[in-house]
Amino acid sequence: MLTEDQKAHARKISIIEGSLATVWGSFTGGFGGNSYLVGFFLWLGATPFIMSIYGALIPLASVLQPFSLIIARTFKSKKKFILLMALLARPVFLTLILAALINSGVRVWIALFIFFFFQIVTSSAGPAWQSWMTELVDQRVRGRYFGLRNLITGLISVPATLIAGYILDALGGGFWAFFTMFAIGSIFGAFDVYALKIQDEDPSPSGNMLNPHVLIEVLKMKGDYRKFLVAYILLTFTGTIAGPYPTVMMIDDFHYSYAILGLITIVSSLAAAFAQPVWGRLGDKYGSFKMLKIVAFLRAFLMLGWSLAIPSLLYMLPFQIIIGIIANAGLGLMSFNTLLNVAPTFGKTEALSVYSSLVNLSSFVGNIISGLFVIIFAEMNFKFLGLTFNDYRIIFFITFLARLAAFYYVYRIKLEKSS
């Protein structure tokens, strides 16, 4: 059993580790992709439909998460398992650039396969990491701690994103630009692995880290966990119908440079960073799930904003601030804290794995549907409110309506542990 001083030390190390991981993610897009990684696949020659596959592979990796964890049953230490997953993903992300050396259209699919492997490895560590953190952070201060942690990592992402965008523009956005960016990210990934190594771990109970029989029992559980699981599956599904097309639209239709994309990302990240402690305190005071309901309502209108978006930065920058506050900060923190509050004590790692797998399955389906919408609406163009509505804008409006329906469902749910 760890002492309070050891737990406090582990929490500090976790903030440092999160900062290093943030730099890795900013340069590589390893945490579920980013604008620069979208640009990389477009540079390789990806079509809009292939981009929907790219978006779908990210959640699909988490859908497969329980299978990879079952294979890893021999690990009785969460820390050792997380370390192995980090070692396989963080320092070696640079290998993704090798696909660009293939002078054939198949290189896009090879790059997608390599990226998919990294996503599987990264997502596999998620439930174990969440379970590890619940042992280190008491529920009464959970909102404040993760609000502070996310604030710091959000601030760290600002210079990292700026530098990555500058490198891509300065080197012409070609092979050497992406090689340099991925190489820098991989170096910080190696530092991140070391930070995980020195973080304290509370000795796990005897037995395997994940039990497939317990997975079945978790699925049978009724109560807050199941209600929240269904609610967030719906929120996720309706949230991902838009696919990766906001970024694709900014690159293809608005013709933003990587520097502009970096600026937009930074504005959103800063807004999210400073909003994190506010959301954390509101969640601690009024209940994370109550605040999540508010976020779900406001988040629906973000897609209406994308549907009516114009290239002018006078529109896009304030819009990104709102996205950062609501979607990036509010949704992530409130859903994460609600999950930790309602996760059962029995089979906690299994419950987190089931949650991640099913939520990401809904995201996978949402992204596939977005790709089908692109095919259906590919030839559609019409004028409305002075804007040319193409397939992207139509998809955004459909997503807006779907999110409103999801909010209505979630609004009616009552939880005992996190109301």
Legacy VTK file of the C-alpha trace (Angstrom):
# vtk DataFile Version 3.0
C-alpha trace
ASCII
DATASET POLYDATA
POINTS 419 float
0.000 0.000 0.000
1.385 3.393 -0.958
1.708 6.121 1.641
0.082 9.515 1.091
3.511 10.984 0.293
4.110 8.300 -2.315
0.704 8.967 -3.866
1.431 12.699 -3.954
4.783 11.993 -5.629
3.088 9.711 -8.173
0.521 12.411 -8.977
3.308 14.926 -9.631
5.154 12.477 -11.866
1.888 11.835 -13.707
1.648 15.530 -14.584
5.208 15.459 -15.964
4.465 12.247 -17.846
1.279 13.744 -19.262
3.207 16.789 -20.456
5.767 14.634 -22.292
2.983 12.531 -23.790
1.269 15.726 -24.938
4.369 16.810 -26.860
4.576 13.336 -28.402
0.917 13.564 -29.432
1.285 17.100 -30.815
4.123 16.055 -33.122
2.812 12.634 -34.142
-0.953 12.695 -33.812
-0.550 9.442 -31.910
-3.467 10.132 -29.568
-6.242 9.592 -32.056
-4.810 11.778 -34.812
-4.593 15.546 -35.264
-4.717 18.132 -38.049
-1.096 17.508 -39.053
-1.642 13.762 -39.345
-4.716 14.407 -41.497
-2.440 16.544 -43.675
0.060 13.676 -43.829
-2.522 11.236 -45.167
-3.880 13.793 -47.628
-0.278 14.332 -48.804
0.025 10.565 -49.327
-2.994 10.776 -51.619
-5.941 9.791 -49.399
-9.413 10.429 -50.850
-12.332 11.737 -48.728
-13.658 8.191 -48.303
-10.221 6.916 -47.259
-10.187 9.710 -44.677
-13.376 8.268 -43.215
-11.515 4.938 -42.907
-8.703 6.819 -41.161
-11.227 8.296 -38.747
-12.836 4.896 -38.175
-9.558 3.091 -37.431
-8.970 5.265 -34.372
-12.010 4.002 -32.427
-11.741 0.525 -33.953
-8.408 0.140 -32.186
-10.191 0.611 -28.876
-12.974 -1.781 -29.888
-10.296 -4.492 -30.073
-8.943 -3.427 -26.692
-10.415 -6.269 -24.564
-8.867 -8.878 -26.868
-5.411 -7.377 -26.510
-5.871 -7.138 -22.751
-6.929 -10.765 -22.515
-3.716 -11.713 -24.303
-1.887 -9.652 -21.685
-3.418 -11.528 -18.752
0.012 -12.617 -17.547
0.669 -9.032 -16.404
-0.212 -8.625 -12.744
1.223 -5.104 -12.675
-0.656 -2.321 -14.438
2.525 -0.296 -14.595
4.533 -2.990 -16.409
1.771 -3.499 -18.945
1.414 0.258 -19.596
5.193 0.571 -19.932
5.287 -2.139 -22.606
2.448 -0.526 -24.569
4.109 2.892 -24.351
7.433 1.461 -25.483
5.793 -0.098 -28.562
4.044 3.124 -29.560
5.908 6.212 -28.384
9.564 5.980 -29.517
8.899 4.010 -32.723
6.139 6.172 -34.236
8.778 7.431 -36.682
8.364 4.213 -38.676
5.093 5.603 -40.074
7.072 7.810 -42.447
8.501 4.703 -44.165
5.200 4.262 -45.994
5.924 7.484 -47.893
8.948 5.807 -49.529
6.661 3.436 -51.427
6.013 4.841 -54.905
2.534 3.378 -55.279
-1.076 4.135 -54.375
-0.928 1.278 -51.886
1.286 3.401 -49.615
-1.796 5.081 -48.134
-3.155 1.701 -47.043
0.212 0.631 -45.626
0.398 3.882 -43.669
-3.131 3.262 -42.379
-2.122 -0.242 -41.261
0.935 1.062 -39.377
-1.116 3.851 -37.818
-3.785 1.313 -36.819
-1.169 -0.783 -35.009
-0.009 2.236 -33.004
-3.619 3.058 -32.104
-4.234 -0.493 -30.861
-1.125 -0.378 -28.696
-1.920 3.076 -27.328
-5.572 2.342 -26.588
-4.773 -0.983 -24.925
-3.101 0.876 -22.066
-6.117 3.110 -21.454
-8.201 1.076 -18.969
-5.128 -0.010 -17.004
-3.965 3.627 -16.792
-7.410 4.817 -15.669
-7.534 2.109 -13.005
-4.008 3.038 -11.885
-5.004 6.693 -11.503
-8.109 5.885 -9.445
-5.743 4.320 -6.901
-3.675 7.517 -6.773
-6.364 10.215 -6.845
-9.157 10.309 -4.255
-12.665 10.969 -5.575
-13.127 14.133 -3.472
-10.289 15.928 -5.296
-10.517 14.134 -8.635
-12.073 17.043 -10.512
-9.522 19.549 -9.246
-6.523 17.277 -9.838
-7.391 16.308 -13.391
-8.466 19.872 -14.080
-4.961 21.039 -13.037
-3.263 18.193 -14.921
-5.206 18.957 -18.067
-4.515 22.679 -17.688
-0.758 22.051 -17.592
-0.771 19.574 -20.471
-2.981 21.959 -22.442
-0.494 24.794 -21.959
2.346 22.483 -22.962
0.530 21.664 -26.199
0.651 25.326 -27.297
4.381 25.654 -28.085
4.506 22.022 -29.245
1.733 22.599 -31.773
3.225 25.909 -32.928
6.649 24.399 -33.486
5.230 21.376 -35.315
3.229 23.603 -37.672
6.238 25.853 -38.272
8.411 22.843 -39.139
5.861 21.539 -41.636
5.559 24.908 -43.396
9.287 25.707 -43.252
10.249 22.346 -44.764
7.521 22.446 -47.409
5.117 19.885 -45.989
6.808 16.988 -47.790
8.773 13.912 -46.778
11.487 15.642 -44.746
8.946 17.865 -43.019
6.932 14.907 -41.737
10.116 12.906 -41.014
11.427 15.715 -38.798
8.113 16.136 -37.032
7.694 12.409 -36.307
11.353 12.142 -35.192
10.972 14.922 -32.623
7.771 13.334 -31.374
9.454 9.947 -31.008
12.257 11.472 -28.898
9.738 12.944 -26.479
7.970 9.592 -26.552
11.113 7.967 -25.193
11.241 10.517 -22.344
7.578 9.762 -21.641
8.340 6.063 -21.260
10.999 6.913 -18.656
8.544 9.099 -16.717
6.077 6.214 -16.575
8.863 3.975 -15.308
9.567 6.145 -12.250
5.901 6.741 -11.340
4.822 4.927 -8.150
2.320 2.079 -8.317
0.153 0.665 -5.583
0.801 -3.113 -5.554
-2.049 -4.837 -7.397
-4.081 -7.538 -5.686
-3.009 -11.097 -6.451
-4.393 -12.443 -9.705
-4.315 -11.450 -13.331
-4.733 -7.844 -14.385
-7.743 -8.642 -16.536
-10.085 -11.616 -16.305
-12.287 -12.536 -19.295
-14.879 -14.100 -16.968
-15.164 -10.825 -15.090
-15.727 -9.059 -18.435
-18.928 -11.076 -18.837
-20.061 -10.248 -15.304
-19.452 -6.553 -15.900
-21.706 -6.634 -18.960
-24.498 -8.076 -16.798
-24.259 -5.289 -14.225
-27.190 -2.921 -13.829
-27.240 0.532 -12.265
-25.295 3.731 -12.812
-22.461 2.156 -14.774
-24.728 0.646 -17.409
-26.897 3.771 -17.691
-23.870 5.983 -18.192
-22.359 3.510 -20.649
-25.477 3.627 -22.851
-25.657 7.420 -22.576
-22.068 7.990 -23.599
-22.271 5.454 -26.423
-25.089 7.562 -27.883
-23.216 10.836 -27.342
-20.135 9.397 -29.008
-21.989 7.941 -31.974
-23.778 11.188 -32.773
-20.561 13.098 -32.216
-18.547 11.144 -34.774
-20.949 11.224 -37.716
-19.045 14.338 -38.780
-15.914 12.191 -39.180
-12.563 13.965 -39.722
-14.172 16.347 -42.211
-13.908 19.616 -40.248
-10.115 19.340 -40.658
-10.412 18.086 -44.235
-12.623 21.067 -45.066
-10.100 23.496 -43.591
-7.307 21.961 -45.691
-9.151 21.289 -48.961
-11.842 24.013 -49.053
-10.402 26.794 -46.908
-6.804 26.119 -48.068
-5.321 26.806 -44.643
-1.561 26.451 -44.265
-0.134 24.261 -41.500
0.747 27.427 -39.583
-2.905 28.487 -39.635
-4.001 24.995 -38.631
-1.510 25.174 -35.776
-2.849 28.560 -34.703
-6.410 27.251 -34.717
-5.375 24.210 -32.683
-3.539 26.403 -30.183
-6.480 28.740 -29.696
-8.724 25.773 -29.016
-6.141 24.108 -26.748
-5.579 27.270 -24.701
-9.293 27.756 -24.213
-9.599 24.117 -23.159
-6.613 24.359 -20.819
-7.940 27.356 -18.909
-11.455 25.911 -18.852
-10.319 22.592 -17.348
-10.030 23.779 -13.719
-13.377 25.576 -14.030
-15.111 22.460 -15.312
-13.355 20.419 -12.610
-14.673 22.624 -9.799
-18.157 22.742 -11.320
-18.132 18.963 -11.574
-17.032 18.588 -7.940
-19.710 21.042 -6.793
-22.742 20.138 -8.905
-21.924 16.632 -10.129
-20.000 15.616 -13.218
-23.000 14.045 -14.933
-25.158 17.142 -14.487
-22.433 19.218 -16.095
-22.068 16.616 -18.858
-25.728 17.149 -19.752
-25.062 20.869 -20.198
-22.030 20.085 -22.326
-24.064 17.689 -24.493
-26.615 20.429 -25.243
-24.032 23.068 -26.113
-21.932 20.586 -28.088
-24.786 19.934 -30.508
-24.672 23.541 -31.694
-20.959 23.304 -32.474
-21.838 21.261 -35.546
-24.262 23.969 -36.650
-21.290 26.308 -36.366
-19.236 24.025 -38.628
-22.104 23.820 -41.109
-22.140 27.625 -41.392
-18.375 28.135 -41.103
-16.486 30.597 -43.300
-12.705 30.746 -43.949
-12.245 34.103 -42.207
-10.210 33.844 -39.006
-12.534 36.456 -37.498
-15.084 33.653 -37.474
-12.848 30.629 -36.985
-10.751 31.778 -34.016
-13.672 32.698 -31.696
-15.399 29.527 -32.840
-12.355 27.465 -31.851
-12.359 29.061 -28.402
-15.923 27.848 -27.925
-14.974 24.385 -29.207
-12.067 24.265 -26.758
-14.203 25.220 -23.769
-17.135 22.936 -24.533
-15.941 19.955 -26.571
-12.262 19.617 -25.672
-12.443 20.562 -21.993
-16.010 20.031 -20.836
-16.861 16.792 -22.589
-13.561 15.046 -21.883
-13.247 15.947 -18.217
-16.912 15.521 -17.248
-17.260 12.160 -18.993
-13.946 10.899 -17.565
-14.818 11.895 -13.993
-18.339 10.475 -14.307
-16.875 7.195 -15.507
-14.476 6.985 -12.575
-17.354 7.735 -10.190
-19.726 5.067 -11.521
-17.187 2.336 -12.381
-17.828 -0.672 -10.118
-15.239 -1.595 -7.501
-15.529 -5.211 -8.610
-13.815 -5.659 -11.957
-12.842 -2.003 -12.330
-10.202 -2.610 -15.010
-12.624 -4.849 -16.911
-15.397 -2.265 -16.602
-13.157 0.468 -17.977
-12.117 -1.796 -20.829
-15.723 -2.648 -21.713
-16.621 1.038 -21.601
-13.756 2.013 -23.880
-14.467 -0.816 -26.316
-18.209 -0.205 -26.697
-17.916 3.583 -26.791
-15.296 3.347 -29.498
-17.367 0.816 -31.418
-20.063 3.489 -31.651
-17.402 5.942 -32.824
-16.237 3.458 -35.460
-19.789 3.082 -36.768
-20.231 6.869 -36.774
-17.087 7.371 -38.849
-18.096 4.682 -41.347
-21.492 6.353 -41.733
-19.733 9.665 -42.358
-17.808 8.026 -45.201
-21.050 6.725 -46.706
-22.545 10.204 -46.436
-19.567 11.615 -48.362
-20.305 9.176 -51.195
-24.051 9.909 -51.135
-23.681 13.695 -51.065
-20.521 13.910 -53.206
-22.251 15.645 -56.133
-24.582 17.815 -54.087
-23.978 21.586 -54.134
-26.440 24.379 -53.449
-26.444 27.934 -52.180
-27.902 28.838 -48.791
-27.318 31.974 -46.712
-24.605 32.964 -49.165
-22.691 29.722 -48.542
-22.092 26.840 -50.922
-23.361 23.721 -49.154
-21.350 20.681 -50.224
-21.108 17.183 -48.779
-19.135 18.342 -45.734
-21.603 21.033 -44.658
-24.574 18.703 -45.167
-22.925 16.071 -42.969
-22.279 18.688 -40.280
-25.947 19.702 -40.253
-27.081 16.069 -39.992
-24.668 15.646 -37.068
-26.176 18.735 -35.404
-29.664 17.191 -35.482
-28.371 13.824 -34.267
-26.571 15.431 -31.315
-29.745 17.256 -30.275
-31.602 13.927 -30.214
-28.812 12.366 -28.138
-28.940 15.239 -25.647
-32.679 14.691 -25.122
-32.059 11.042 -24.271
-29.157 11.766 -21.896
-31.052 14.606 -20.198
-33.678 12.115 -18.956
-31.124 9.793 -17.298
-30.617 9.967 -13.532
-27.516 8.620 -11.792
-27.190 8.013 -8.075
-23.415 8.362 -7.757
-22.849 11.347 -10.068
-26.052 13.280 -10.656
LINES 1 420
419 0 1 2 3 4 5 6 7 8 9 10 11 12 13 14 15 16 17 18 19 20 21 22 23 24 25 26 27 28 29 30 31 32 33 34 35 36 37 38 39 40 41 42 43 44 45 46 47 48 49 50 51 52 53 54 55 56 57 58 59 60 61 62 63 64 65 66 67 68 69 70 71 72 73 74 75 76 77 78 79 80 81 82 83 84 85 86 87 88 89 90 91 92 93 94 95 96 97 98 99 100 101 102 103 104 105 106 107 108 109 110 111 112 113 114 115 116 117 118 119 120 121 122 123 124 125 126 127 128 129 130 131 132 133 134 135 136 137 138 139 140 141 142 143 144 145 146 147 148 149 150 151 152 153 154 155 156 157 158 159 160 161 162 163 164 165 166 167 168 169 170 171 172 173 174 175 176 177 178 179 180 181 182 183 184 185 186 187 188 189 190 191 192 193 194 195 196 197 198 199 200 201 202 203 204 205 206 207 208 209 210 211 212 213 214 215 216 217 218 219 220 221 222 223 224 225 226 227 228 229 230 231 232 233 234 235 236 237 238 239 240 241 242 243 244 245 246 247 248 249 250 251 252 253 254 255 256 257 258 259 260 261 262 263 264 265 266 267 268 269 270 271 272 273 274 275 276 277 278 279 280 281 282 283 284 285 286 287 288 289 290 291 292 293 294 295 296 297 298 299 300 301 302 303 304 305 306 307 308 309 310 311 312 313 314 315 316 317 318 319 320 321 322 323 324 325 326 327 328 329 330 331 332 333 334 335 336 337 338 339 340 341 342 343 344 345 346 347 348 349 350 351 352 353 354 355 356 357 358 359 360 361 362 363 364 365 366 367 368 369 370 371 372 373 374 375 376 377 378 379 380 381 382 383 384 385 386 387 388 389 390 391 392 393 394 395 396 397 398 399 400 401 402 403 404 405 406 407 408 409 410 411 412 413 414 415 416 417 418
